[in-house]
Amino acid sequence: MNMKVKLGNIILQNPIMTASGTFGYGDEFKELVDLNRIGGICVKGTTLEERQGNPTPRILETPGGMLNAIGFQNVGIDRFKKEKYSFLKELKAKTFVNITANTIEEFGILANKLNDIEIGGIEINISCPNIKAGGINMGTDPDMAFKVVKEVKKNTKHHVMVKLTPNVTDIKVIAKAVEDAGADSISLINTLVGMAVDIKTRKPKIKNIIAGLSGPAIKPVALRLVWEVAKTVKIPIVGMGGISNFEDVLEFLIVGATAVQIGTANFYNPRVTMDILDGLEKYMKENEIKDINEIVGSFKI
Ligand SMILES: Cc1cc2nc3c(=O)[nH]c(=O)nc-3n(C[C@H](O)[C@H](O)[C@H](O)COP(=O)(O)O)c2cc1C
């Protein structure tokens, strides 16, 4: 039975990855999960400097999913390389370093700083405001998304995965722009913008007011966007958004994702990646599927 998938020149031992911001730097899960069984780990959004993130409360459970406005709390790129990388590099799971920056130039500097370590790839999070352009979200403007990817490609030897935001009118335009700029793969979706109000105090439940919605509530939206992007670009796609079991994974593969990332589900079931791998292997045996790639893009209309 073959579970290996290819993202450009990168081979993952299986299509199950963990999503940035929901799995720390991997080591937090080492007692609970066999990290050598996972296909890939996307680390926390990493910035040039260390960040404390937004003031609390910054996480909220809602009936359908989770709202978060963490604001990129992370150790910064230099401490990542010094303190976190040595653990990750010994794993069979490929490490993807999710990078976030407020200017196009900063993305290039971050990418350059990763050239002296061996990783599976860089995941560019373009869902951040460009401070030079007055705070406009880079992932919502095709021209800016193109420029960010070009800048990163110019500065890196690594595989470049670009993570798209769902908070746009037409995601296909952004997907095409990043493919044209040389992206090696595309991951989607990041969180949907949301909010929650306390009816007693009439104040926002999240200090930042606006937060990102993730979890089961967003799965149908994510699936639709993955399908639309899969029809638009030729590069491989990594799907995510509300995946919590192996059946969800199959849905994303069927509509065209080559791999998937598991996010919020790690919070309420830290062993979800293991459950999903067990479920997928059982499903393939029972249905006599010899190669997981047979499922990719097998959608019938
Ligand atoms: C607490 C939390 C922190 C996150 N931090 C990041 C981040 O730093 N960078 C990023 O690209 N996405 C981040 N995300 C988004 C997830 O990686 C993922 O795209 C999103 O949650 C949708 O998948 P899910 O529904 O499986 O969680 C974060 C999500 C959560 C819930």
PDBQT file of the ligand as one rigid body, heavy atoms in Angstrom, charges set to zero:
ROOT
HETATM    1  C1  LIG A 401      -4.808  28.993  17.458  1.00  0.00    +0.000 C 
HETATM    2  C2  LIG A 401      -4.525  29.074  15.988  1.00  0.00    +0.000 A 
HETATM    3  C3  LIG A 401      -3.341  29.670  15.555  1.00  0.00    +0.000 A 
HETATM    4  C4  LIG A 401      -3.047  29.742  14.185  1.00  0.00    +0.000 A 
HETATM    5  N1  LIG A 401      -1.868  30.306  13.777  1.00  0.00    +0.000 NA
HETATM    6  C5  LIG A 401      -1.543  30.316  12.465  1.00  0.00    +0.000 A 
HETATM    7  C6  LIG A 401      -0.290  30.820  12.016  1.00  0.00    +0.000 A 
HETATM    8  O1  LIG A 401       0.560  31.240  12.824  1.00  0.00    +0.000 OA
HETATM    9  N2  LIG A 401      -0.036  30.842  10.686  1.00  0.00    +0.000 N 
HETATM   10  C7  LIG A 401      -0.931  30.370   9.764  1.00  0.00    +0.000 A 
HETATM   11  O2  LIG A 401      -0.644  30.393   8.564  1.00  0.00    +0.000 OA
HETATM   12  N3  LIG A 401      -2.130  29.854  10.164  1.00  0.00    +0.000 NA
HETATM   13  C8  LIG A 401      -2.447  29.820  11.475  1.00  0.00    +0.000 A 
HETATM   14  N4  LIG A 401      -3.646  29.289  11.874  1.00  0.00    +0.000 N 
HETATM   15  C9  LIG A 401      -4.590  28.770  10.855  1.00  0.00    +0.000 C 
HETATM   16  C10 LIG A 401      -4.495  27.255  10.715  1.00  0.00    +0.000 C 
HETATM   17  O3  LIG A 401      -3.198  26.850  10.336  1.00  0.00    +0.000 OA
HETATM   18  C11 LIG A 401      -5.523  26.725   9.677  1.00  0.00    +0.000 C 
HETATM   19  O4  LIG A 401      -5.275  27.338   8.441  1.00  0.00    +0.000 OA
HETATM   20  C12 LIG A 401      -6.961  27.022  10.079  1.00  0.00    +0.000 C 
HETATM   21  O5  LIG A 401      -7.130  26.883  11.465  1.00  0.00    +0.000 OA
HETATM   22  C13 LIG A 401      -7.976  26.130   9.354  1.00  0.00    +0.000 C 
HETATM   23  O6  LIG A 401      -7.808  24.764   9.642  1.00  0.00    +0.000 OA
HETATM   24  P1  LIG A 401      -8.595  24.000  10.842  1.00  0.00    +0.000 P 
HETATM   25  O7  LIG A 401     -10.046  24.317  10.677  1.00  0.00    +0.000 OA
HETATM   26  O8  LIG A 401      -8.262  22.546  10.659  1.00  0.00    +0.000 OA
HETATM   27  O9  LIG A 401      -8.054  24.548  12.115  1.00  0.00    +0.000 OA
HETATM   28  C14 LIG A 401      -3.976  29.216  13.237  1.00  0.00    +0.000 A 
HETATM   29  C15 LIG A 401      -5.153  28.622  13.687  1.00  0.00    +0.000 A 
HETATM   30  C16 LIG A 401      -5.445  28.541  15.039  1.00  0.00    +0.000 A 
HETATM   31  C17 LIG A 401      -6.726  27.880  15.477  1.00  0.00    +0.000 C 
ENDROOT
TORSDOF 0
